[in-house]
Amino acid sequence: MDKQKLYGYLDERARDFYDLSDEIWGLAELSMQEYGSAASYLSALEREGFRVENHLAGLPTAFSGSYGSGKPVIGILGEFDALSSLSQKAGETAPCPLTAGGCGQGCGHNLLGAAAFAAAVALKHSIEAGELSGTVVFYGCPGEEGCSGKAFMARAGLFRDLDAALSWHPGDTNEVTTGSNTATIQYEYTFRGVAAHAAHSPHTGRSALDAAELMNVGVQFLREHMPRTDYLHYSILDAGGVSPNVVQPTARVLYMVRSDCVRNAKKLLARVHKIAQGAAMMTETEVTWRQIDGTSSIVSNAVLERLLDENLRAAPLPVYTAEELAFAKELAATYEPDGLPGQMTAFDETVREQVEALTEQGTLALNNFVMPYVHAGQMAPGSSDVGDVSWLTPTAQFTAVTWTSGAPGHSWQNVSIGKSSIAHKGLLLAAKVLAASAADLMERPDILEAARAEFEKKTRDGYDCPLEPDTEPDPAA
């Protein structure tokens, strides 16, 4: 089909999608608590004529909207959850909370979901006009931050019937994502002991806090004996109280285990479990644990990545005004960038040299170009529940510029820029790339066949879900 028609339709409807994004920015709801955001999307999907399914995988804020019939079936992934303690007024160049201790869209999921929705609406319009054939499915995926909503959806068997899935993420570069990232598993450990007066009768007490601290010490010694692909992070959730003259009867510790795949993350987790048991034995306390969430490593798909790169280069890039550039420069002055932008600049010397030139030695406040693409097998240190989707269907994603260059992740700066015209322009670019790439997949069965062949080869060992069968999502996590 003529992609200029797709672009033109999205341009005509742009204000609708900006308004939706801004509404989600204002709601700023935490993982698995996005009731207002989900309601807004469901209403929008119904108005657009999509077939709506709610409460997917038993999650109250997970849903889908489908349009069309038959093959191919292309999924577009949307997110909308926010982060705690990141409330921030829009358009400011200094920290300025809207609500003390409130939430904010520090990862740009208001933009992510709205652009994915916009792409699905554009594809629906083209199917309705007879320009495309197939089915488009917009997935409302809750709880990416801390609850791994897509992993719960994948465990329930969703995404398997898709011919491909596409996604994107707000960022500081226009760039196709390649390589993989770490799998994660999170467990909460609860120690229970016996309270006692620490001076009068310490011998009758059994300290849960001692047990938690001994567990943490044991894990520190474990770090020397882990593969280089493995990581461990922890947080003390409950130290048992604030009085030092009490033997603390309870303590809770949260651990995140990372590795290059779920199988190896589970091996490391088993060792952490043993350390927890050992700490309980040493202190004559009891320990129990429960899983909070988990995510799989991403299965990259070079066929789909190259398709996204082709459409990212074909779509018209945003042109920024003098006012936008001035705001970006002032906002970028509030932090120190961590090296050059882009996924591959740390791994590929040729890419690094190109990016140095494109960014004028890293001085640009907004990266108004498309990053060089190199399909690579590097392991990124972060994690995403998109990985669970990628084990069930060919999947690829990219980033579009909505933030200033080098902006810290999960920051007030990203909340501040999230309702700006800069962010809106990135949203529209992402929608155009998603829609154009999905249109290609509907018209080019050879691309889908090649993507499926690569997927089948890389996933021949099967999907190892990081979630135990009895693990339920925890909105309080």
C-alpha positions as CSV (number, residue, x, y, z in Angstrom):
1,M,0.0,0.0,0.0
2,D,1.0,3.6,-0.3
3,K,2.7,4.4,3.1
4,Q,2.1,8.1,2.5
5,K,-1.6,7.4,3.1
6,L,-0.7,5.8,6.4
7,Y,1.5,8.8,7.3
8,G,-1.2,11.2,6.2
9,Y,-4.0,9.5,8.2
10,L,-1.8,9.6,11.3
11,D,-1.0,13.2,10.8
12,E,-4.7,14.0,10.5
13,R,-5.5,12.1,13.7
14,A,-2.4,13.2,15.6
15,R,-4.2,15.5,18.1
16,D,-6.4,12.5,19.2
17,F,-3.3,10.5,20.0
18,Y,-1.5,13.3,21.8
19,D,-4.6,13.9,23.9
20,L,-4.7,10.2,24.9
21,S,-1.0,10.2,25.8
22,D,-1.4,13.4,27.9
23,E,-4.4,11.8,29.7
24,I,-2.4,8.7,30.6
25,W,0.5,11.0,31.7
26,G,-1.9,12.8,34.1
27,L,-3.3,9.6,35.5
28,A,0.2,8.2,36.2
29,E,-1.0,4.9,37.8
30,L,1.3,2.2,39.2
31,S,1.7,-1.4,37.9
32,M,-1.5,-3.5,38.0
33,Q,-3.4,-0.5,39.4
34,E,-3.9,1.2,36.0
35,Y,-7.7,1.2,36.2
36,G,-8.3,4.7,34.8
37,S,-5.7,4.2,32.0
38,A,-7.2,0.8,31.0
39,A,-10.7,2.3,31.0
40,S,-9.5,5.2,28.7
41,Y,-8.0,2.7,26.2
42,L,-11.0,0.4,26.3
43,S,-13.4,3.3,25.5
44,A,-11.1,4.5,22.7
45,L,-10.9,1.0,21.2
46,E,-14.7,0.6,21.3
47,R,-15.2,4.0,19.7
48,E,-12.8,3.0,16.9
49,G,-14.7,-0.3,16.2
50,F,-12.2,-2.8,17.6
51,R,-13.4,-6.1,19.1
52,V,-12.4,-5.8,22.7
53,E,-11.4,-8.5,25.2
54,N,-10.9,-7.5,28.9
55,H,-9.2,-9.1,31.9
56,L,-6.8,-11.0,29.8
57,A,-4.9,-13.8,31.7
58,G,-7.0,-12.9,34.8
59,L,-5.3,-9.5,35.0
60,P,-7.9,-6.7,35.7
61,T,-6.0,-4.1,33.6
62,A,-4.9,-6.3,30.7
63,F,-6.9,-6.1,27.5
64,S,-6.8,-6.3,23.7
65,G,-8.5,-4.8,20.7
66,S,-8.7,-6.6,17.4
67,Y,-9.7,-5.6,13.9
68,G,-9.8,-7.5,10.7
69,S,-9.9,-11.2,9.9
70,G,-7.7,-14.0,8.9
71,K,-3.9,-14.1,8.4
72,P,-1.5,-12.6,9.1
73,V,-2.2,-11.6,12.7
74,I,0.1,-8.8,13.8
75,G,0.3,-7.8,17.4
76,I,1.2,-4.2,18.5
77,L,2.3,-4.0,22.2
78,G,1.2,-1.1,24.4
79,E,2.0,-0.1,28.0
80,F,0.7,2.6,30.3
81,D,1.9,2.1,33.9
82,A,3.9,4.8,35.8
83,L,6.6,4.9,38.5
84,S,6.4,5.8,42.1
85,S,7.9,9.0,43.6
86,L,8.3,10.7,40.2
87,S,5.6,13.3,40.3
88,Q,6.8,16.3,38.2
89,K,5.2,19.3,36.6
90,A,5.3,19.2,32.8
91,G,7.7,21.5,30.9
92,E,9.9,22.4,33.9
93,T,13.7,22.3,33.9
94,A,14.1,21.7,37.6
95,P,12.5,19.2,39.9
96,C,9.0,20.4,40.7
97,P,6.6,17.7,41.9
98,L,2.9,18.0,41.1
99,T,2.1,16.0,44.2
100,A,4.6,15.3,47.0
101,G,5.5,11.6,46.8
102,G,3.2,11.1,43.8
103,C,3.7,9.0,40.7
104,G,5.0,10.0,37.3
105,Q,5.5,8.7,33.8
106,G,9.3,8.4,34.1
107,C,9.6,5.7,31.5
108,G,7.3,7.3,29.0
109,H,4.7,4.6,28.9
110,N,2.0,7.2,28.2
111,L,3.8,7.8,24.9
112,L,4.5,4.1,24.3
113,G,0.9,3.0,24.6
114,A,-0.6,5.9,22.6
115,A,1.8,5.4,19.7
116,A,1.0,1.7,19.6
117,F,-2.7,2.5,19.7
118,A,-2.3,5.0,16.9
119,A,-0.6,2.5,14.7
120,A,-3.3,0.0,15.3
121,V,-6.0,2.6,14.5
122,A,-4.2,3.4,11.2
123,L,-4.0,-0.2,10.3
124,K,-7.6,-0.7,11.1
125,H,-8.5,2.3,8.8
126,S,-6.5,0.7,5.9
127,I,-8.1,-2.8,6.4
128,E,-11.5,-1.1,6.5
129,A,-10.7,0.7,3.2
130,G,-9.6,-2.6,1.6
131,E,-6.0,-1.5,1.3
132,L,-4.7,-4.3,3.6
133,S,-5.9,-7.7,4.6
134,G,-5.3,-9.5,7.9
135,T,-5.8,-8.9,11.6
136,V,-4.3,-6.3,13.8
137,V,-4.3,-6.8,17.6
138,F,-3.5,-4.0,20.1
139,Y,-2.4,-5.4,23.4
140,G,-2.9,-3.3,26.6
141,C,-0.1,-4.8,28.7
142,P,-0.1,-3.7,32.4
143,G,2.6,-3.7,35.0
144,E,5.8,-3.6,33.0
145,E,7.4,-1.8,35.9
146,G,7.8,-4.3,38.7
147,C,5.0,-6.8,37.9
148,S,5.9,-8.2,34.5
149,G,2.4,-8.1,33.0
150,K,3.5,-9.6,29.7
151,A,5.0,-12.6,31.5
152,F,1.7,-13.4,33.2
153,M,0.0,-13.0,29.8
154,A,2.5,-15.2,28.1
155,R,2.1,-17.9,30.8
156,A,-1.6,-17.9,30.0
157,G,-0.7,-18.7,26.3
158,L,-1.4,-15.2,24.8
159,F,0.8,-14.1,21.9
160,R,1.3,-17.7,20.5
161,D,-1.3,-17.2,17.8
162,L,0.4,-14.0,16.4
163,D,2.4,-14.2,13.2
164,A,4.6,-11.4,14.6
165,A,4.7,-8.7,17.4
166,L,6.0,-5.2,17.2
167,S,6.8,-2.7,19.9
168,W,8.8,0.4,20.6
169,H,10.0,2.4,23.6
170,P,10.5,6.1,24.2
171,G,14.2,7.0,24.3
172,D,16.9,9.5,23.3
173,T,17.7,7.9,20.0
174,N,15.8,6.8,16.8
175,E,17.2,3.3,16.8
176,V,16.3,-0.4,16.2
177,T,16.9,-2.5,19.3
178,T,19.1,-5.5,18.7
179,G,20.7,-8.2,20.8
180,S,19.2,-9.6,24.0
181,N,19.0,-8.6,27.7
182,T,19.0,-10.4,31.0
183,A,16.3,-12.6,32.4
184,T,15.1,-11.7,35.9
185,I,13.4,-13.4,38.8
186,Q,12.3,-11.6,42.0
187,Y,11.6,-13.2,45.3
188,E,10.7,-11.8,48.7
189,Y,12.2,-13.6,51.8
190,T,10.4,-13.3,55.1
191,F,12.2,-14.2,58.4
192,R,10.3,-14.8,61.6
193,G,11.9,-15.0,65.0
194,V,11.0,-14.4,68.6
195,A,10.9,-10.9,70.1
196,A,12.6,-10.2,73.4
197,H,14.1,-7.3,75.4
198,A,17.6,-6.9,74.1
199,A,19.1,-6.0,77.5
200,H,17.0,-7.9,80.0
201,S,16.5,-11.3,78.2
202,P,18.3,-11.4,74.8
203,H,18.9,-15.1,75.2
204,T,15.2,-15.8,74.8
205,G,14.9,-13.9,71.5
206,R,15.6,-15.1,68.0
207,S,16.5,-12.2,65.7
208,A,14.9,-12.1,62.3
209,L,17.0,-9.1,61.5
210,D,20.1,-11.0,62.2
211,A,18.9,-13.7,59.8
212,A,18.2,-11.2,57.1
213,E,21.7,-9.6,57.6
214,L,23.4,-13.0,57.5
215,M,21.6,-13.8,54.3
216,N,22.8,-10.6,52.7
217,V,26.4,-11.4,53.9
218,G,26.1,-14.9,52.5
219,V,25.0,-13.5,49.1
220,Q,27.9,-11.1,49.1
221,F,30.3,-14.1,49.3
222,L,28.3,-15.8,46.6
223,R,29.1,-13.0,44.1
224,E,32.7,-14.2,43.8
225,H,31.4,-17.6,42.5
226,M,28.9,-16.5,39.9
227,P,29.2,-16.6,36.1
228,R,30.0,-13.2,34.6
229,T,26.5,-13.2,33.1
230,D,24.8,-13.2,36.5
231,Y,23.8,-10.3,38.8
232,L,22.2,-10.0,42.2
233,H,20.3,-7.0,43.6
234,Y,18.5,-6.7,47.0
235,S,16.5,-4.3,49.1
236,I,15.6,-4.6,52.8
237,L,11.8,-4.1,52.9
238,D,11.3,-4.6,56.7
239,A,14.0,-4.4,59.4
240,G,11.6,-5.4,62.1
241,G,11.1,-2.1,63.8
242,V,12.9,1.1,64.9
243,S,13.9,0.2,68.5
244,P,17.4,-1.0,68.9
245,N,16.7,-2.5,72.4
246,V,14.3,-5.1,70.9
247,V,15.2,-8.4,69.4
248,Q,13.4,-8.0,66.0
249,P,10.9,-10.8,65.4
250,T,10.4,-10.1,61.7
251,A,12.4,-9.0,58.7
252,R,11.8,-9.0,54.9
253,V,14.3,-8.8,52.0
254,L,13.6,-8.6,48.3
255,Y,16.1,-10.1,45.9
256,M,16.3,-9.8,42.1
257,V,18.3,-12.5,40.3
258,R,19.5,-11.8,36.8
259,S,21.2,-14.0,34.2
260,D,21.4,-14.5,30.5
261,C,18.4,-16.8,30.4
262,V,15.7,-18.0,32.6
263,R,17.3,-21.5,33.0
264,N,20.5,-20.0,34.5
265,A,18.6,-17.4,36.6
266,K,16.7,-20.3,38.2
267,K,20.1,-22.0,39.0
268,L,21.3,-18.9,40.7
269,L,18.1,-18.5,42.5
270,A,18.4,-22.0,44.0
271,R,21.7,-21.0,45.6
272,V,20.1,-17.9,47.0
273,H,17.3,-20.0,48.5
274,K,20.0,-22.2,50.2
275,I,21.7,-19.1,51.7
276,A,18.4,-18.0,53.1
277,Q,17.8,-21.4,54.7
278,G,21.3,-21.3,56.1
279,A,20.8,-17.9,57.7
280,A,17.6,-19.2,59.3
281,M,19.4,-22.2,60.7
282,M,22.2,-20.0,62.2
283,T,19.7,-17.8,64.0
284,E,17.0,-20.4,64.8
285,T,14.4,-18.5,62.9
286,E,12.1,-19.5,60.2
287,V,12.2,-18.3,56.6
288,T,9.6,-18.4,53.8
289,W,9.7,-17.0,50.4
290,R,7.4,-16.0,47.6
291,Q,7.9,-15.0,44.0
292,I,7.1,-11.5,43.0
293,D,7.7,-11.6,39.2
294,G,10.1,-12.6,36.5
295,T,11.0,-11.8,32.9
296,S,12.7,-13.7,30.1
297,S,15.6,-12.7,28.0
298,I,14.8,-11.3,24.6
299,V,15.0,-13.4,21.4
300,S,16.2,-11.1,18.8
301,N,14.9,-11.4,15.2
302,A,17.2,-9.9,12.6
303,V,14.5,-10.1,9.8
304,L,12.1,-8.0,11.7
305,E,14.8,-5.7,13.0
306,R,15.9,-4.9,9.4
307,L,12.2,-4.2,8.5
308,L,11.9,-1.7,11.3
309,D,15.2,-0.1,10.4
310,E,14.0,0.3,6.8
311,N,10.8,2.0,7.9
312,L,12.5,4.1,10.5
313,R,14.7,5.5,7.8
314,A,11.8,6.0,5.4
315,A,9.5,7.8,7.8
316,P,9.8,11.6,8.0
317,L,11.8,12.6,11.0
318,P,10.6,15.4,13.3
319,V,11.8,18.9,12.7
320,Y,12.3,20.8,15.9
321,T,11.6,24.5,16.5
322,A,14.0,27.0,18.1
323,E,11.9,26.9,21.2
324,E,12.0,23.1,21.4
325,L,15.8,23.1,21.0
326,A,16.2,25.7,23.7
327,F,14.0,23.8,26.1
328,A,15.9,20.6,25.3
329,K,19.3,22.2,25.9
330,E,18.2,23.6,29.2
331,L,16.8,20.3,30.4
332,A,19.9,18.4,29.2
333,A,22.0,20.7,31.3
334,T,20.5,19.2,34.5
335,Y,22.4,15.9,34.2
336,E,25.7,14.4,33.1
337,P,25.3,12.1,30.1
338,D,26.8,8.7,30.5
339,G,28.8,8.5,27.3
340,L,27.5,8.6,23.7
341,P,23.9,7.7,23.0
342,G,22.9,4.4,21.3
343,Q,23.0,0.8,22.1
344,M,25.9,-0.2,20.0
345,T,28.3,2.7,20.7
346,A,29.9,0.7,23.6
347,F,30.4,-2.4,21.4
348,D,31.2,-1.3,17.8
349,E,34.0,1.1,17.0
350,T,32.6,2.0,13.6
351,V,29.2,2.8,15.1
352,R,30.9,4.9,17.8
353,E,32.8,7.0,15.2
354,Q,29.6,7.6,13.2
355,V,27.6,8.6,16.3
356,E,30.4,11.0,17.4
357,A,30.1,12.8,14.0
358,L,26.3,12.7,14.0
359,T,26.0,14.1,17.5
360,E,28.8,16.7,17.0
361,Q,30.9,14.9,19.6
362,G,28.0,14.2,21.8
363,T,26.9,17.9,22.2
364,L,23.4,17.6,20.6
365,A,20.5,18.0,23.1
366,L,18.1,16.2,20.7
367,N,19.3,13.4,18.4
368,N,17.5,14.2,15.2
369,F,18.9,11.3,13.1
370,V,18.5,7.6,12.8
371,M,21.3,5.6,14.5
372,P,23.4,3.1,12.6
373,Y,21.9,-0.4,12.7
374,V,24.1,-3.4,13.3
375,H,22.5,-6.7,14.2
376,A,24.5,-8.0,17.2
377,G,24.4,-10.6,19.9
378,Q,25.4,-8.3,22.8
379,M,23.6,-8.8,26.1
380,A,22.2,-5.6,27.5
381,P,22.2,-5.3,31.3
382,G,18.5,-4.3,31.6
383,S,15.4,-6.4,31.4
384,S,11.9,-6.2,29.9
385,D,8.8,-8.4,29.8
386,V,8.8,-8.0,26.0
387,G,11.3,-10.9,26.3
388,D,8.4,-13.2,27.2
389,V,6.5,-12.3,24.1
390,S,9.6,-12.9,22.0
391,W,9.7,-16.5,23.0
392,L,6.2,-17.1,21.7
393,T,6.2,-15.2,18.4
394,P,8.8,-13.3,16.2
395,T,9.2,-9.9,17.9
396,A,11.2,-6.7,17.3
397,Q,11.2,-3.2,18.8
398,F,12.9,0.2,18.4
399,T,13.2,3.5,20.1
400,A,12.2,6.9,19.0
401,V,13.4,10.3,20.4
402,T,11.1,11.6,23.0
403,W,13.7,12.5,25.6
404,T,16.9,14.7,25.5
405,S,20.2,13.0,24.6
406,G,21.6,11.0,27.5
407,A,18.6,11.5,29.7
408,P,18.6,9.3,32.8
409,G,16.1,6.5,32.8
410,H,13.2,6.7,35.3
411,S,13.9,10.4,35.9
412,W,12.0,13.6,36.6
413,Q,13.4,15.0,33.4
414,N,11.6,12.3,31.4
415,V,8.3,13.1,33.2
416,S,8.8,16.8,32.5
417,I,9.2,16.4,28.8
418,G,6.5,13.7,28.5
419,K,3.7,16.1,27.5
420,S,5.8,18.4,25.3
421,S,5.7,18.8,21.6
422,I,9.0,17.1,21.4
423,A,7.5,14.0,23.0
424,H,4.4,14.2,20.8
425,K,6.6,14.3,17.6
426,G,8.4,11.2,18.8
427,L,5.1,9.5,19.4
428,L,3.9,10.2,15.9
429,L,7.2,9.0,14.4
430,A,6.9,5.7,16.3
431,A,3.3,5.3,15.2
432,K,4.3,5.7,11.6
433,V,7.1,3.2,11.8
434,L,4.9,0.6,13.6
435,A,2.1,1.0,11.1
436,A,4.3,0.9,8.1
437,S,6.2,-2.2,9.3
438,A,2.9,-4.0,10.1
439,A,1.6,-3.1,6.7
440,D,4.7,-4.6,5.1
441,L,4.1,-7.8,7.1
442,M,0.5,-8.0,5.8
443,E,1.6,-7.6,2.2
444,R,4.9,-9.5,2.3
445,P,4.5,-13.2,3.4
446,D,8.1,-13.8,2.5
447,I,9.2,-11.5,5.3
448,L,7.0,-13.3,7.8
449,E,8.3,-16.7,6.6
450,A,11.9,-15.6,7.1
451,A,11.1,-14.1,10.5
452,R,9.4,-17.3,11.5
453,A,12.2,-19.5,10.4
454,E,14.7,-17.5,12.4
455,F,12.4,-17.6,15.4
456,E,11.9,-21.3,15.2
457,K,15.7,-21.9,15.1
458,K,16.4,-19.6,18.1
459,T,13.6,-21.0,20.3
460,R,14.0,-24.7,19.6
461,D,14.5,-25.3,23.3
462,G,11.0,-23.9,24.1
463,Y,9.7,-21.2,26.3
464,D,10.9,-21.5,30.0
465,C,8.4,-19.2,31.8
466,P,10.1,-17.3,34.6
467,L,6.9,-17.4,36.7
468,E,5.9,-20.4,38.9
469,P,2.4,-21.8,38.2
470,D,1.1,-20.4,41.5
471,T,2.7,-17.0,41.3
472,E,0.1,-14.2,41.2
473,P,0.7,-10.5,40.3
474,D,1.3,-8.3,43.3
475,P,0.1,-4.7,42.8
476,A,1.9,-3.7,45.9
477,A,5.3,-5.0,44.6
